[in-house]
């Protein structure tokens, strides 16, 4: 009962503040190794894609979206820009899962570096979050691009618990992209993993 009340309050907070929950995770359950028990990829019907010039968010790489997930660019000069910096990365795009029935975001962070390794970029991103712990890294591919992936945990003051998060990084001639999946809690995070896996599997250089 207590958890349901907290969950309801947290949902209202997320609806009121776009960036609520940014950089949080769950500690209640240990993080699984990257790539373990990947969920089935959902249909891209009506989902479209984001990242290419002319899309909702121009990014160094583009990827497909699940239907009803809504992308929105985070402008460098917006009032929220000061809250959208993590290490050398700036949040460039926030893809809202609420229209599809989940509480959380798939966020794209960009950096100017066009050289270096995806692993180093990802370690820099996670290391800038003081609540992050239990990180497990893996070399992988994101669609056609070499990538690094991490599963880790962060502590949520809102929920008074830890939660699981996923992130991956790619380095392109147009800069570095970190794609991050959070969520209200680990339950919501896991429910949204198919959208993350779809984005990962469809990633390509932006045109």
C-alpha positions as CSV (number, residue, x, y, z in Angstrom):
1,X,0.0,0.0,0.0
2,X,2.8,2.4,0.9
3,X,4.6,1.7,-2.3
4,X,1.4,2.4,-4.3
5,X,1.0,5.8,-2.6
6,X,4.6,6.6,-3.3
7,X,4.2,5.5,-6.9
8,X,1.2,7.7,-7.4
9,X,2.9,10.7,-5.9
10,X,6.0,10.1,-8.1
11,X,3.8,9.8,-11.2
12,X,2.3,13.2,-10.5
13,X,5.7,14.7,-9.9
14,X,6.9,13.3,-13.2
15,X,3.9,14.8,-15.0
16,X,4.7,18.2,-13.6
17,X,8.5,18.3,-14.1
18,X,9.9,17.1,-17.4
19,X,13.3,16.2,-16.0
20,X,12.2,14.5,-12.8
21,X,14.0,11.2,-12.4
22,X,16.9,12.2,-14.6
23,X,20.0,10.1,-13.6
24,X,18.2,7.8,-11.1
25,X,18.2,4.0,-10.7
26,X,17.0,1.1,-8.4
27,X,19.1,-0.7,-5.8
28,X,16.4,-3.1,-4.8
29,X,17.6,-5.7,-7.3
30,X,21.1,-6.3,-8.7
31,X,21.7,-5.2,-12.2
32,X,21.8,-7.8,-14.8
33,X,24.8,-8.1,-17.2
34,X,24.4,-6.2,-20.5
35,X,22.7,-8.3,-23.1
36,X,21.2,-10.8,-20.6
37,X,17.6,-11.9,-21.4
38,X,17.0,-9.2,-24.0
39,X,13.2,-8.6,-24.5
40,X,11.6,-9.2,-27.9
41,X,11.8,-6.2,-30.2
42,X,8.4,-4.5,-30.6
43,X,6.9,-3.4,-33.9
44,X,8.1,0.0,-35.3
45,X,4.6,0.6,-36.7
46,X,3.8,4.4,-36.5
47,X,6.9,4.9,-34.4
48,X,9.1,6.6,-36.9
49,X,12.7,7.5,-36.2
50,X,14.7,10.3,-34.7
51,X,18.2,11.7,-35.2
52,X,18.3,12.6,-38.9
53,X,18.2,16.1,-40.1
54,X,14.5,17.2,-40.2
55,X,13.4,14.8,-37.4
56,X,12.3,15.9,-34.0
57,X,15.9,15.8,-32.7
58,X,19.1,16.1,-34.8
59,X,21.7,13.7,-33.4
60,X,25.0,12.1,-34.4
61,X,23.2,8.8,-35.0
62,X,19.6,8.0,-35.7
63,X,17.4,5.1,-34.5
64,X,13.8,3.9,-34.6
65,X,11.1,4.6,-32.0
66,X,8.3,2.5,-30.6
67,X,4.8,3.7,-31.5
68,X,3.4,6.5,-29.2
69,X,6.8,7.4,-27.7
70,X,7.1,11.2,-28.2
71,X,10.6,12.8,-28.9
72,X,11.3,16.4,-28.0
73,X,14.5,18.3,-28.6
74,X,16.1,20.0,-25.5
75,X,17.4,23.3,-26.8
76,X,20.8,24.5,-25.5
77,X,19.2,27.8,-24.5
78,X,16.1,26.4,-22.9
79,X,15.4,27.0,-19.1
80,X,15.9,23.2,-18.6
81,X,19.4,23.2,-20.2
82,X,21.2,23.8,-16.9
83,X,19.7,20.6,-15.6
84,X,20.6,18.6,-18.7
85,X,24.4,18.3,-18.4
86,X,26.1,15.1,-17.2
87,X,29.9,15.2,-17.4
88,X,30.9,16.3,-21.0
89,X,27.4,15.4,-22.3
90,X,24.4,17.6,-22.9
91,X,20.9,16.2,-23.1
92,X,19.8,16.8,-26.7
93,X,16.6,14.8,-27.0
94,X,14.0,13.4,-24.5
95,X,11.7,10.7,-25.7
96,X,8.6,10.4,-23.4
97,X,7.1,7.0,-22.8
98,X,4.0,8.2,-21.0
99,X,1.8,8.3,-24.1
100,X,2.6,4.6,-24.5
101,X,1.6,3.8,-20.9
102,X,5.0,3.8,-19.2
103,X,6.6,6.3,-16.7
104,X,10.0,7.2,-18.0
105,X,12.2,8.5,-20.8
106,X,14.7,7.4,-23.4
107,X,17.2,10.2,-23.5
108,X,19.9,11.0,-26.0
109,X,22.9,12.9,-24.7
110,X,25.6,14.3,-27.1
111,X,29.2,15.3,-26.8
112,X,31.5,17.0,-29.2
113,X,34.2,14.3,-29.3
114,X,34.5,12.5,-32.6
115,X,37.4,10.3,-31.5
116,X,38.1,8.0,-28.6
117,X,36.4,4.8,-27.6
118,X,32.7,4.3,-26.8
119,X,33.7,2.6,-23.5
120,X,35.6,5.7,-22.4
121,X,32.7,7.9,-23.3
122,X,30.3,5.8,-21.4
123,X,32.5,5.6,-18.3
124,X,32.7,9.4,-18.3
125,X,28.9,9.6,-18.5
126,X,28.2,7.2,-15.7
127,X,31.1,8.5,-13.6
128,X,29.5,12.0,-13.6
129,X,26.4,10.6,-11.7
130,X,27.3,10.5,-8.0
131,X,24.4,8.1,-7.3
132,X,25.6,5.5,-9.8
133,X,26.9,2.1,-8.6
134,X,27.4,-1.5,-9.6
135,X,28.1,-0.7,-13.2
136,X,28.7,-3.6,-15.6
137,X,30.2,-2.7,-19.0
138,X,30.3,-4.6,-22.3
139,X,31.6,-4.0,-25.8
140,X,28.8,-4.5,-28.3
141,X,27.3,-3.0,-31.5
142,X,24.4,-0.6,-31.8
143,X,23.0,-1.5,-35.2
144,X,25.8,-0.9,-37.7
145,X,28.0,1.0,-35.2
146,X,30.7,-0.2,-32.7
147,X,29.3,0.6,-29.2
148,X,29.8,0.1,-25.5
149,X,26.9,-0.7,-23.1
150,X,26.4,-0.5,-19.4
151,X,23.9,-1.7,-16.9
152,X,24.0,0.0,-13.5
153,X,22.0,1.2,-10.6
154,X,21.3,4.7,-9.2
155,X,19.6,5.8,-6.0
156,X,16.2,7.6,-6.3
157,X,15.5,10.0,-3.5
158,X,11.9,10.3,-4.9
159,X,11.2,6.6,-4.4
160,X,13.7,6.1,-1.5
161,X,15.3,3.1,-3.3
162,X,17.7,2.2,-6.0
163,X,16.8,1.3,-9.6
164,X,18.3,-0.2,-12.7
165,X,19.3,1.8,-15.8
166,X,20.8,1.0,-19.2
167,X,23.0,3.2,-21.4
168,X,25.1,2.8,-24.6
169,X,27.5,5.0,-26.4
170,X,28.7,5.4,-30.0
171,X,31.4,7.7,-31.4
172,X,30.7,9.1,-34.8
173,X,32.3,11.8,-37.1
174,X,29.6,14.1,-36.0
175,X,30.2,13.6,-32.2
176,X,29.5,11.1,-29.5
177,X,26.0,9.9,-28.6
178,X,24.9,8.3,-25.3
179,X,21.5,6.7,-25.3
180,X,20.1,6.3,-21.8
181,X,17.0,4.5,-20.5
182,X,15.9,5.3,-16.9
183,X,12.4,5.0,-15.5
184,X,10.4,5.7,-12.3
185,X,11.7,2.4,-10.8
186,X,13.1,-1.0,-11.9
187,X,9.7,-2.3,-12.8
188,X,9.0,0.5,-15.2
189,X,12.5,0.4,-16.5
190,X,12.2,-3.3,-17.5
191,X,8.8,-2.7,-19.1
192,X,10.5,-0.1,-21.3
193,X,13.5,-2.2,-22.3
194,X,12.0,-3.2,-25.7
195,X,12.0,0.4,-26.8
196,X,15.7,0.7,-25.8
197,X,16.5,-2.6,-27.6
198,X,14.7,-1.4,-30.7
199,X,16.7,1.9,-30.7
200,X,20.0,0.0,-30.1
201,X,19.3,-2.5,-32.9
202,X,18.3,0.1,-35.5
203,X,21.1,2.7,-34.8
204,X,22.9,4.1,-37.8
205,X,24.9,7.2,-38.7
206,X,22.5,10.2,-39.0
207,X,22.1,11.5,-42.5
